[in-house]
């Protein structure tokens, strides 16, 4: 691959997940993935319902700065448990499923899948 200056660019090889490449442990990466999935589904539902920030704050029982953080993707400000509480306050059902890894490694790891219905 060459850029405009004709210098060679080496493609980045990943170990399968950008979170692994950034140095997160498997358990940290799993938490981030679960949190992202919950957040994505919450945001989708919130947008479908067309809540104003004021309405959303009242329903979730949070102040405007936290509503802004939620709507602007600052997910690191919220624990997984808090996002699940938000789902409950929006009358959504949350399910968590733990599955065995597809191929056996040196030890067992839990892989998580979170969904909101």
N, C-alpha and C positions, 0 to 999 in steps of 0.2 A: 504494500500500500504506500502511495506517495502523497505528500501534501503539496501545496502550491509552490513551496520552496525547493521541491525535488528531494527533500530529506526523507529518508526511510522512516516509516512509523511502524513500530511493532504492535500487532494486535494484542489486546489484553485477553489473556486466557483466564477464565474464571473456574473456581472449584465447584460451580453449580449454583451458587447463591451470592449475590452482591453482599449480603449480610456476613457470610463467611469470609469474603474477601476483605471486608472492613474490620475483621477481627472479633466479631461477636461470637460468644460461645454458642453451642447448639441450643442451649436452654434460653439464652437471651434472644437469639434469632427467632425461636419459636414464639416467644412472647410478643415480639415485634410483629410477626406475621399474623398472629391471632388478633392483636390490637388493630392492625390495619384492616383486616377483614370485617371486624365489628364496626369500625369507623366508616368504612366504605358503605356498608349496608345502612347504617344510621343516616348518613348524609344523603343517600339515595332516597330514603323514606321522607326525610325532612324536606327535601326539594320537591318531592311529589306532592306533599301536603301544602307547600307554599307558606310555611310559617314565617312570620316576621320575627326579627330578633327579640322583640319584646314578648310576643306570644310564646316563642320557644323558651325563653328564660322563665316565664311563668309556669309552663308545663313541666320543665325540668327542675325547677326550683334552684336556679343558679343566677348569678348576677351577669349584667351585660358584658363585662370583660371576658368572662368564661364562655358566654355564648359566642362572642367574636372569635375567641381562641378555637372553639369547636368548629365553627363554620369556615375558618381560615386554615384548617388543617394542622393546627398546633396540637397534635394528638399526644405528644410527649407530656403535655400538661395534665393528662388524665390517666388514671390507672385502668386496667382492664375491667376491674370490678365496677368502677364508676361508669364506664361506657355501657356495661350490662345493666346497671341501674337506670341509665337514661333510656335504654331499650324498653325496660319494664314500664317506665313512666309514659312512654309513647305507645303503650299497649302492644308491644312487639314481643314475640316469644324468642328466647335465645336457647340454642342447643350447642353443646360442645361434644365432640366425638374424638376419642383418642384411638389411634391405630398403630399397629406394629409397623416397623420400617419394611420396605419392599425387599431389600436384600439384607442378609445378616452381616453385621459388622463385628468389630471386636467386643462389643457390648450391646445391650438393648438400649434404644432411645425411644422416647415417645414422640410421635408426630401428632400434632393437633390440628383439628379443623374446626373452625367456629362458623356458625351461620346464624342469621337472624331471619325468622320467618314472619 
